[in-house]
Amino acid sequence: MTNYAEEMMAAIRLGQMDQAQKAFQKSLAEDDDDLVYSLAEDLYAIGFVEESKQAYLHLLAKYPDEGDLKTALAELAIEENDLDLSQDYLAQIPKDSPAYLQALLVKADLYQSEGLSESAEHALEQASQLAPNEPVVTFALAEFYFTTGQYHQAIRGYRQLLLAGQRRIAKVDMAARIGTAYAAIGNVDNAIAYLEQIKPIDMTIDTKFQLAFLYVEKKADEDALPLFEDILAADPQYTSVYPLLGQLYERINDLDQAEKTYRLGLSYDQTNPVLYRQAGLLAFKLGQYDQAQADFNQALGLDDQDLATYSALADLYLARHNYDAVIETIGAAQELDLVDPRFSWDLARAYHAKEEEEKAEEQWQAAQVDYPADPDFWHDLADWYHEVGRRKEELTALEKAVDLNPDNFELADRLADLSLD
C-alpha cells in the first residue's frame, strides 16, 4: 500500500513542492488516520503550518471529540496569532479528557502570548498538580519561571529534572539553563560550575559566550580566551565577543592584540557604540588622539545617550587642551539630563585653564560633594588653590589628600613645607 505521507515528506526534502502538494491531497484521501496524524505532526515541526492545520482539521471532522486534535489546533492557532480561535479549541476540552493536561500547557502558552503571566502560571500549576512527576510539565513550569525572571524557582525545576535523569528536553540542556539562571542572580561560581558540566561538543555558541563572560568576571582570563577564540572561529560576526575580548587583551597588557580585536569587530559591525567607545579608549591610552576622537564621535552618533562616551570625550579634550570643547561636550550631555560626577571636576580644570576662576571655583565646590574620599581630586584641588594663591585652602586640601593617601611622600613633604611657611 502506498504511503503518501512519506511520499510528501520525501518530495519536500527534494524541494519538489508541486509533487509534495499532490502527495498531501492523496494522503488525506487514502492514507490511514494514524499516518495522517503523524504527517500533521511532521509538517508542523518543519514549519508547514497551513498543511498541518488542514491535516488536523481533516481528522477532527472524523473524530470531533478527540481532545488531542483540538490541543494541536489550538497550538497552531497561537502560531498564527489567532488567539480567540485557540481559546475556543481549548474551551472544548473537558477536565476528564486525557488531553486536558496538554491543553493546560497550551493554555499557558496562550496566556503568555496575551501577556497574562499570572493566568499562565495558574494553568501550569494546575498541570503540575495533575502530573507532579511528568517531566514535560516540570520543564514547562521551569521555563515559565526562567522567562519571567523568577530564577530561584526555575533552578528548582531544572534541578528536579536533572536529578530525575532528564538532561535535555526540547533541545534545551538543563545544566545550561541552571548555569544561566545562576548567572542572572549573580551567583557566578555556581553558574560556572553548571556550565562547565556541558561537554564542549554539546555547547551552543551562546552557552560558550555565557561561560566566557563569567570567566571574565572571575578574572579567569586563561579560561575565557580560548572560548572567545572558538566563538569567533565559528562565527566571526558574533560581535558581542569583540568588546569583551578586547578588554581581556588590555587586561593582560597585549595592547596590540586588543587594538586589532576592536578594529576587526568594527569591520563586522559599524552599529555598536560600545565597541567604538572601547576602541576609542584604547586609542586614547596609546596617544592616538585623532583616532580616539573619531571613535568617540562615532559612538555618540549611534547613541547620544551614552554617558560613558561623553565622559571619555571630555577627558580626551582635556588632554588635547581643547577646553572649549570640554565645556561644550559636557554641556551637550547635561542638556540630555546625563549626570556624571566627573563632569564637575573636568569643568573646573577647563575653566581654570581658560582663567575663568569664578566658574572654576563653582565646579570645584560641586565636585567636592562627589569626591570626598578621592586623594587625586584633593591633590588637583590643592594645585588649583596654589595657583590662585589661596594658601590656607591649599593647606586644607593637602591635609585631606595626605590623610587619604599617606604613602604619597611627595605630597607629605609638600604639606610639611607649606605648614612651616
Long-range contacts (C-beta under 8 A, 24 or more apart in sequence): 2-26, 2-30, 3-31, 3-35, 4-30, 4-31, 4-35, 5-31, 5-35, 5-36, 5-38, 5-39, 5-42, 8-39, 9-39, 9-42, 12-46, 12-48, 24-51, 24-54, 24-55, 27-55, 28-54, 28-55, 28-58, 33-59, 33-62, 33-63, 40-72, 41-72, 44-72, 44-75, 44-76, 49-76, 49-79, 49-80, 52-76, 66-99, 67-93, 67-94, 67-97, 67-98, 67-99, 67-100, 67-102, 67-103, 68-98, 68-99, 68-102, 70-99, 70-103, 71-99, 71-102, 71-103, 71-106, 74-103, 74-106, 74-107, 74-110, 75-106, 75-109, 78-106, 78-109, 78-110, 78-113, 81-113, 83-110, 83-113, 83-114, 86-110, 100-130, 101-127, 101-130, 101-131, 101-134, 101-137, 104-130, 105-136, 105-137, 105-140, 108-140, 108-144, 112-144, 112-147, 117-148, 120-144, 121-148, 133-164, 135-161, 135-164, 135-166, 135-169, 136-169, 139-166, 139-169, 139-170, 139-172, 142-177, 143-172, 146-177, 146-180, 146-181, 149-184, 151-181, 151-182, 151-184, 151-185, 152-185, 154-181, 155-181, 155-182, 173-198, 173-202, 173-207, 176-203, 176-204, 176-207, 176-210, 179-207, 179-210, 179-211, 180-210, 183-210, 183-213, 183-214, 188-214, 188-217, 188-218, 189-218, 192-218, 205-231, 205-234, 205-235, 205-238, 209-238, 209-240, 209-241, 212-241, 212-244, 213-244, 216-244, 216-247, 216-248, 219-251, 221-248, 221-251, 221-252, 224-248, 236-264, 236-268, 237-268, 237-269, 239-265, 239-268, 239-269, 239-272, 239-275, 241-265, 242-266, 242-268, 242-269, 242-272, 242-275, 243-272, 243-274, 243-275, 243-278, 246-278, 246-279, 246-282, 247-278, 250-282, 255-282, 255-285, 255-286, 258-282, 259-283, 259-286, 270-298, 271-302, 272-302, 273-298, 273-299, 273-300, 273-302, 273-303, 273-306, 273-309, 274-299, 276-302, 276-309, 277-306, 277-308, 277-309, 277-312, 280-309, 280-312, 280-316, 281-312, 284-312, 284-315, 284-316, 284-319, 289-316, 289-319, 289-320, 292-316, 293-320, 304-336, 305-336, 305-338, 307-333, 307-338, 307-339, 307-340, 310-338, 310-340, 311-340, 311-342, 311-343, 311-346, 314-342, 314-343, 314-346, 315-342, 315-346, 318-346, 318-349, 318-350, 321-353, 323-350, 323-351, 323-353, 323-354, 324-354, 326-350, 327-351, 341-367, 341-370, 341-371, 344-370, 345-370, 345-371, 345-377, 345-380, 348-384, 349-380, 352-384, 352-387, 357-388, 360-384, 373-404, 374-404, 375-400, 375-401, 375-404, 375-405, 375-408, 378-404, 379-408, 379-411, 391-418, 391-421, 394-418, 395-419
